[in-house]
């Protein structure tokens, strides 16, 4: 276990875009390329923004095809940037005085837009600006290309961060299935492909970045800490995961400045530097570096860098970093299962020679703690043997990973729009109880893909997803929401809103791009319960699907929860992986709201005070993979591995509730004291009035075996409410009890007195 305590600027000016309403024919005279066979392009898109005011909702179109709706030229002959920007910004032809999406009049969740890019080449003469709630998605069967002109005027091709909010509040933005090409731009010109200064519940995946080989000016992805004029804190960010990206050429393919990131499935070819990392916690997972001068420049990492299951070929140095000095935990490095043909780690001013060659098992640089021993041991360069559970690995001993599926292999007649099944009406309007009819559609659609268009699907009892199911939503806009019902009111007998299989089920159960929430204060509602296991890894899996309790339109939690925690036991818990389950989960944020996303500036409203009981409860034993997940602001714990076996978690980020701690009379386990389960912490080792001890655990590992946790982030920012700062805010973070073969690598903490307690002994103070 390693326990660690731990820029680039953008010209954001984008040329104004002409407002063309949906359906307009004011297009250039070009002949678009033939339509794709991809089902998502052809299916009926009848989604909606459920909680938009009626006068603006009429005619609002969530799905926008940049070619057929806005006339973008996909032949590469004419500039397409204006048409693409119009598709992002436009409201609707009948919206009257509602204005464009660029004004953010409808909040983060109230103006979803699925902007679809058919295959072809799109000439980019200027930058495009993303907006909150926007998904830019290309045809995965034939990736479309954004090609920058030689005299490109801006310093980024795409600005993903919406300037109406700081980076820490930029949620619900995605770009996927795309090629971005700057090879016509002089290789010395300073240009980035995407400014990705965003935070949780975002997605950047399946993108190819083409740049001049060994450029001195081009970058693929940049994340800024601030923007000019300095210091501008709007660049602060809190990201989770970027996955399955390919970089060809470039000066620095990724310039990453932020709190934490996991970069999974990255491929770097012919670049000077693959990743320039600046932040607390970085995890590089299942990646490849080829023909690069430097793989990872980690001089800016102040916490830990973890590299797993990574291969290099003809790379000068895989990891280049500074030497923090004997006994210093800053800039810790963990390598596990790495293939390297040259310099593997080079530390400036280190008394040791460079580390070279393969790391067949594990190697560490930093402070180590052993079970039962509170004395840290500084390891300058040590090889370790780490036991991986065979059920979690492939033939190469890599941990299993899987790309987010698009289900492109399914023809259109094998994809069911949940809202268009004859005689089984499903509304998704945020009003109608759709429980029975959704369950009916799911039962008759096994073996197919069930598409949930944007909208809020209200349920009063469990939705049961049977084996053979594949669920696909409009990312961040397709929500399942529990309504006030007797089923969801009893905290002693919670009911799952969504069940992925029933106990003992075996088969395929996959969920892509869905959101889970509640519309009322429901102390007996468990949002998602996974019971199913697959015949092979990945059969049961969830990608880019998130939880949100409070903070948004369409829920009483937003309006009724600003006083005390006992008045807002809004949900029993978020995620439960039961003992019969085996699941792969990638890119998931479980968020109990600490601020409002919709309805005006945060400064004019009280901060929400919400007491969701639990984050993620993992009781699975057959194989669990968590890649790029976060659980925040839940009352009892964020992650609880209870009687769990065979678990690999690659990056888990968490925060305690802002209302907990000194200054609040309600201390854990309150307000859940009368409703504790056997798996819940009791806080009985804390003094009755010790508010900083009686705060939510970040990670609990109890009666468990073969649990490997990489790249943990345990952050505390406030005591007793938003804005109430503190220096040492919480006493405890992680507890391990009665468990074996448990590893924590790269655990980073902020403002915590004791990071790890192992069987009652404080071993990482």
N, C-alpha and C positions, 0 to 999 in steps of 0.2 A: 504494500500500500504506500502510495506517495501522497502526502497531504501537503498542499501548498497554500500559503497565505499570499496570498498575493497582495504623409497626408497629401492626402491629395485634395486639391481644390477643383471646383467645377464651375464653369461659366454657365449659369442656369438660364441664360436668355435664349428663348426659343421663338422663332418667328411666329407671328400671329396666325391663327388658322381660320379659314373661311368656314362659317357655320352652314353646313348642308344638311337638311333634315333627312331622316331615313326615307328611302324610297325616291329621292330626287334623281333626275336623269341628267343633271348638269355635269356630265363626265367628259373626259377626253375621248377622242375617237380611236380607241384601240380595241383589239379583239382579245379578250381574256383567254387564257389557256383552258383546256377542257376540264370539266369537273372531275374531282377525285372520286374514288370508290369508298373513301373513308366515311363511315356511318355518321360521324358527328357533323360532317358538312351537310349531309342530306336529310337528317332526321328533322321532324317538326320541333321547332324551338318555341314553345309556348310558355316560357317562364315569366316570372313577374317579380317586381319589388314589392313584397307583400305589405309593407308598412309605410309606403310613400303616401303623402296626402292625396286624396282622390282626384283633386283638380289637376295634379301633375302626373298621377299614375296612369290616367287614360292615355293609351297609345304608347306608353313607354316601352321600348324594346330592349330587352336584355342582350340578346344575341345580335351581333353586327358582323356581317361578312364584308370585309373591306373592299372586295371586288364587286360583288353584285349589289350591295347596298350603297357603296360610296365611290365606286368607279376607280379604285386604285389600279394602276397599270401593273400587271404581274408579268409583263414581257421584258422588262428592263429597259424599255425605250424612253419612257417619260418619268418624271419625278413622281414618286408615290407617297412621299412623306406628308404632304398636305392632306391627302385623302385618308391616310391612316390616323393622323391627328384628329381629323373630323370624326372618324369612327369612335375614337376614344372620348371626345368631348361632347358629342351630340346628345341631345335629349330626345325629342321626337317632334314630328311635324305638327302634332296637335297639342303641344305642351304649353302654348300660350306664353305667359310671362314667367314660366318656371326657370328659365335660364339654362345654361349648360352645366355639365358635370364639373367643369373646371372651377365653378364657384363654390363647390362643396356645401351646397345649401341643404343637402339631405343626409349629411353625416357619413361616417365611414361605411356603415352597413346598408344605407338606404338607397344607394345608387349603383347597383352591380352592373357590370358590363362585360360580356364575353366577346372579345374582339377576335374574330377568326381570320387567319391569314391563309388563303388557299396556296397550293404549291405554285412555284414560279420565282421570278427574280424581280425585286422591288428596288428601283433606283432611289437612293436616299440623298437628297440635296440639302437636307437640314435635319436637325434633331427632332425626336418626338418626346413628349412629356406624358408619363403615365399619371393616372389619377387613382385615389383610394377606391378600392373595390373593383379594380380592373384586372382582367385576365387576358393576356395576349398569347394566343395559342395558334400554332401552325399545324399543317397537315403532317402527321408523323409518318405517313406512307411515302412521302416525297417532300423532305423538309424545304420550305420556302427560304429564300435568301434575301436579306437586307444588305444591299451593296452600296457602300458610301462612295460618293463621287470623289474625284482626285482632289478637288479644291474644297473639301468639306469644311464648313465655316465654324463649327462648334467643337468643343473638346470632348463631347460624348455623343454617341449615336442615339442612345436611349437614356433618358433620365427616369429611373424607376421611382425615386423618392418624390412623392407629391409635396410641393413646397408649402401647402396650407397647413401641414403638421410637421413637428420635428421628427427626426428619424426614429426616435423611441416610440412614436405613436403611428408610424407608417405600417399598418397591418393590411392584410387581405389584398395583396398584389402578387401577380404571378406572370412569368414569361416562360414559355416552353415550346419545344418542337420548332426550332428555328436555326438557320445559319446566319451569322453576321460576318460581313466581309469588309475589311479595310485595306485590301492588298493594292488597290489603286492609289492609296494615299502614300505620300513619301514616307519611307520607313523612319525618318528622323522626326516627323511631325508628332507633337504630343496629342494623342487622341485615345480615348477609352471607348469601348463598345457599350458597356452598361454601367451607369452609376447606381449601385445597389445598396444605398444607404437606407435600409429598411430594417424591420424587426421581426417578431414572431408572426406565425400564420402567414408566411409568404412562401413562394416557391420559384426557384430558378432551376430548371431541369431540361435535359435533352437538347442542349444548345451546342453548336459547333462555332468556334471563334476562329476565323481565318485572318491572319496578320502576316506581314512580310517576315520571312525567316530572320531570326536574330535582329529584329528591329531595335532601334534605340529610343523609340518614342511611343510605340503602340502598347496598349494594355487591354485585356479582355474584360475583366470585372474589377471595378474599384469600389471601395467602401470608405467614405470619408468620416473623420471625427468632427470636423467643422468646415465651414465654408467662409470665404472672405465676405465682408471684412472681419478679420479675426479679433477676438475669439467669438465665433458664432456657434452656440451649442446645438443648433438645429441638426447638426450632423451626428450627434450621439445616437447610438443604435444598440439593439439587443437582438441579434440574429440567432438562428438555430442551425439550419442546414442548407447547404447548396449541394446538389447531387447530379451525377452523371453528365458532366460537361467535358467537352474536348477542346483543347487549345492548340492551334497550329501556328507557330511563329510567335513573335512578340518580344518586347523588352522585358516586362514583368507581366505574366499572364493574369495574375490575380494580385491586387494591392488591397489588403484586407486590414482595415483599422476599425476595431470595435471590441465589445466586451468578450464575445465568445463565438466560435463557429465550429461546426463539424463539416468537413469537406469530404464527401463520399463519392467514389466512382469517378475521380478526376483523371484525365489523360492529358499530358503535356508533351508536345513534340516541338523540337527545334526552337526553343526559346532561351533567352539569356537567364531569366529567373522564372521558375514556375509560380511560386507563392512568396510574396513579401508580407510577412505576418507581423501585426502590431496589435497586441491586446493581452488579455489575461489567459485565455484558455483556447487552444487550438487542437483539434483532432483531425488527422488525415487518415482516411480509411479506404482500403481497397483501391489504391490509385497507382498510376503508372507515369514514370518520367523517362523520356527518351531523347537523347541528343540535346541535352540542356547543359548550360554551364553550371547553374546551381538549381537544385530542386526546391529547397525551402530556405529562405532567408529569415531566420527566427530571431534576429537581433532585437526586435521590438516586442518579443513575448516576455512578459513580466511574471507570468504564472507557470504554465506547463504547456509543452508540446508533446502530443502522443501520435505516433505513426504506426499504423497497423496494416498488415497484409498488403504491402506496397512493393513494387518492382521498379528497378532502374535499369537502364541500358545506355551506355555511353554518356554518363552524367559525371561532370567533374566532382561535385560534392552534393550529397543528398541534403544534409542539414548543415547550415552555416549559422553560428550563433556566437554570443559572447560568453566569456567565462565569468560566472557570478562570484567566484571565490569560495573557498572551503567553508562548508557549513551553511551556505546560503541556499534557501529553497527556491529563490527566484530563478526563472528560466530553467526549470526542470525539464528533462527530456526523457521520454519513454519510447523505446522502439520494440516492436514485437512482430516477428515473422516478416522480415524485410530482406529482399534480395538486392544486393548492391555489388557492382563489379569494380568499384573504385573507392574514393573517400566516402564514408558513410556519415561521419560526424566530424566537423572541424570547429573547435572552440578557440576564439581569439585569446591569446595570452595564457592558454592553459599549459600547465607543466607537463601534460601528457601528450604524446603524439596523436595525430588524427586516428580516429577509429575507422578501420577499413573492412571491406568485405561484407558477407551476409550476416544477418542476425537470425539464425534458425529458430531461436526461441525468444528470449527477451534480453534487453539491455537497458540500464537506467543510469541517470545522472541526476542526483538530488537527494532529498531526505527520505529515508525509509523508516517505517515503524513495523514492528513484528507483534503478532498477537501476544498479549500478556506482558508486554514490555513497554513501559512509558518512555523509555529513552530513545530518542531519535538517533539514527545512524546515518551520517552523511556518506553517500556513495558517489565518488567522483566518476567512476567507470566500472560498472559491475554487470556481469552476465547472470541472468536468472533462468530458472526453469519454471514455466507457468503451464499449469495443466488446463487444457481446453477440453470441455465435454465433447466427445465424438459426435453426439447428436446435433451439435451446433455448427459443425464444420463441413467443408467440402473435402474432396479427395486430396486437395493441396494443403489441407489443414487451415485454409482460410475460413473465417467466419462466413456463413452464408449471407449473401445480400441479393437484392432483387430490384430492378428498375421499376418505377411506377408504370403500370400497364396502361395502355390506351385502348386495349381491346380491338385494335385495328384488324385483327384476323377475323373478326365477326362481320358477316355481311349485314346489310341494313335490315333484312327480314329476320335476323336473329337478335335484334335490339328492340326492346320494348320501352316506349315512352309511358311512364307510370300514369300519366294524365290522359292517355288516349285509348285505353282498353275499353272495348265495347261493353256496355252494361255494368261497368265497375267504375263509377266516377270518382276520381281523385282530384281535389281542388288545389292544394298547396297554396292557399290564399291567406293563411294566418288566422282564419276564422273557423272553417269547417273542420269537424273531427273526421280525419281520414283513416283512423286506425283500421277498421274492418276491411275497407276496400284496398288499402295498401297490402295488408296481409293476404288478401285474396289474390292480388296481382303477383306477389312474390311466390306464392304456392304454385301458380300455373305457369311461372316463367323460369323454372329451374333449367339449367343448361344454357340459358341465354343471358344477355346483358340487360339489366333494368336501369334505364336512364331517368334520373330525377331532374327535370328542368328547374331553374332558379325559382325559389319560393319557399314559404314556411309551411311545413306539413305538420299539422297539429294532431297529437295522439293522446288518448286518454287511458291507454293500456299498452302492454308490450307489443312492439313489432318484433316478429320472429323471422329471422332470415334463415331459410332452410339450406341444407347442403346442396351444392350445385348453383349457388347464387353469385352473381357479379353485379355490384352496385356502382353506378357512375353518376356523379353530380356535376353541377356547374360550380366550380371551386369557390368556396367561401359564401356562396349565395343559395345553395340548396341545404336547407336546415330542417332537421327533425326537432320539434319542440313539444315538450310535455305540457298539457293543460291541467288546470285544477281538477283533480279527480280523486276519489277515495283510494284508488290504487296507489297513488303517489304521496299519501299524507302520513303514513305510519312509519316513523324512523326506526321502530323496533322490528319491522317486517318490510324492508324496502323492496320495491318492484323495479325491475329494469325497464327503462323506456325502450331500449333496443337490445335484443338478444341475438348475437351472432351464433346461431345454432342453439340446440338444447343439450343438456349434459349427456355426454357419450356420443354425440354426432361426429361423424367423420366424413370429410369431403372437401369441396371447394367452397370457400366463403370469402369473398374479396370486396373491399369497400375503397372507393377512390373519390376524393374531392367532396366529402360531405361534412356537415357541421351539426353539432348536437347541443341543445340548449333547453331552457325551461321558460315557460311564459308566466310563471307565478312562483310563489314561495312554496316549495314542495319538499319537505324534509324527508319524505319516504321515497324519493326518486333517485334511482341509480341510473345514470345516463346511458352507459353502454356496458353490457356484460358479454364477454366472449367465452363460449362454452365449447366451441367446435375445435377439432384438431384435423390436420390434413393427412393424406397418405404420403406426402413429401413436403419438405420445407417450402414455404411460400403459398401453399394451397389456401391457407387461412392467413389473410394479410390485410393491412389497412395502410393507405398512403394519403398524405396531405389532407387529413381529416382532423377536426379540432373541436374543442369544447369551449363554450362561452356561457357564463352565468352572470347576468346583469350587464350593465354598461351599454345596452343597445335598445333601440326602439322595438316594440312588440312584446315587451315583458314587464310585468308589474314589478319585478325585482329592480328595474331601473328607477322607478318612481317611489317605491315604498321602503327602500333600504338605505337610509342615510343617518340613522340615529344610533342604535346599539345592536350588537351582534345577535343578541337573543331574540330580536324582532325579525331576524332575516336568516333563518336556517333554510337556505334556498334550495339545497339539494343534499341528499345523503352522501353522494360521491360521484366521481366522474367515470373512472374506468375500473373494471374488475375482470382480471384474467383468472378464471376459475381453474380448479385442479384438473379438469378434463381437457383444458384448452392447450393449443400450441399455435402461436401466432407470431408473425413478422409484422412489426409496426415501424413505419418510417415517416418522419415529419408530422409530429402531433404536438399541439399546444393545448394544455388544459388550463384555462384562464378563468379564475374568479375575479371579476372586474375590480380594479383599484381606481378606475376613472371611467367617465362616460365617453363613448365614441360618437354618440348622436345627440343633437339638440343644443348646440351652442358651446361657447368656451367653457373649459373646466373651471376656470377661476370664478365664475358666477354661480356655481352650484356646489352644494356640499359633496365631498368625496363619498362614494358608496361604502357602506359597512356591511359586508356580506359574509355569512358564516357557512360556506359549503363544508361538509364534514371531512371529506377525504379526497385525495388526488387519485393516484393509481395504486390499486391493491393487486399484487401479483401473487397468486397461489399456484400457478401453473408448474408442472413438473416435466412435461414431455419435450420442451424446447421452446424458449422465448427469446426473440430478438427485438430489441428496442434500439432504433437508430435515429438520432436527432429528435429527442422528445423533450418536453418541458412541462412542468406542473407548477402552478403559481397560486399563492394566497389561499390555500385550503387550511382548515382550522387544526386538524389533528396531525396530518402528515401530507407530504407531497408524493413520496414513493414509499411503499410498504411491501417488501419481499417477505412474505409470511408462508412458511412451509414450502417455499419455492425451491425448485431444483432445475438445473440446466438453463441458466439465464445469462445472456450477454447483452449488456446495455452500453452502447457506444454513444456517449454524450447525453447527460441528463442535467437540465438546468432548472433551478427552482428558487422561489422566494417565499418567505413567510408572509402572512397577512399584515398589511401595514397598520391595522388597528390593534394588533397584539403588542404586548410589552408594557413597559412603564408608561403610566398615563391612562391605562384602561383597566377598569375594575373587573372586567370579564376576562378570566385567564383560563387557559386550557386545563382540562378538557372541556370546560364550559364554552359554549352553551350546549354541548353534546353529552354532558356528564351522565345523564339518566338514560342514555341510549347507546352506550358503548357496546361494541361487539368483542368477541374473544380476540380478534386480530388487532384491536385498537390499543394504542398506548394509554396508560392510566396517569402518567406523570407523578406516580406515587413516590418517586425518589426526590422530588422537588419539595421544598418548603411550601406550605399552603398559600403563602402570600408572595412567593417569588415569581414575579411577572416575567422576568427574563429567562427563567428556567421553564416556565409553563407556556412555551411557544411551540408552534408546530415543528415536528421533526422534518428534516429534509429527506433523509433516507433511513429506513428501518430495515434490518435484515435479521429475521428471527426464525429459528428452527429450520434453517435453509442450508442448501448444499450446492456447490459448483455455481457460484454467482460471481460474475466478473463485471465490474463497473469501471468504465473508462471516461475520463474527462468530465467529472462532476463539477457543477457550478452551484454553490450554496451561498446565496446573497441575502443580506439583510440591509435595508436602507433606512427604515423608520421604526420608531417606537411610539405607540399610542396614537397613530394617525399620520396621514400624508403630510409631509413637511416637517414633522417632528424628528429632526435628525438626532443621531446618537453615534458615539465613537465605538463602544463595545456594546452591541445591541442585543445579543442573544448568547445564552450560556452553552447550548448544545446544538449539534448539527446532525451527526450520524451515530446510530447505535447498532452494534452487531452483537447478537446474543445467541448462544447455543447453536452455532452454525459452523460449517467446515468448508474448506476450499473456497474462501471468499477473498477476492482481490479488489482493491481500490487503487486505480492508477490515475494520477493527475487530478486529485480532488482539490479544487480551488475554493477559498472561503473569503467572505468579507464580514468584518465586524462581529466575529464569533469567538467566544472565549475558548471553547473546547470543541475541536473538530470531530474527533472520533472517540466513542466510548465502546470498549470491547469487553463483554461479559462483566460489566460493572466497573471496569478499570479505565480511567482516562489515559489513553495512550497517545493522543495527538493534541496536546494542549497548544 
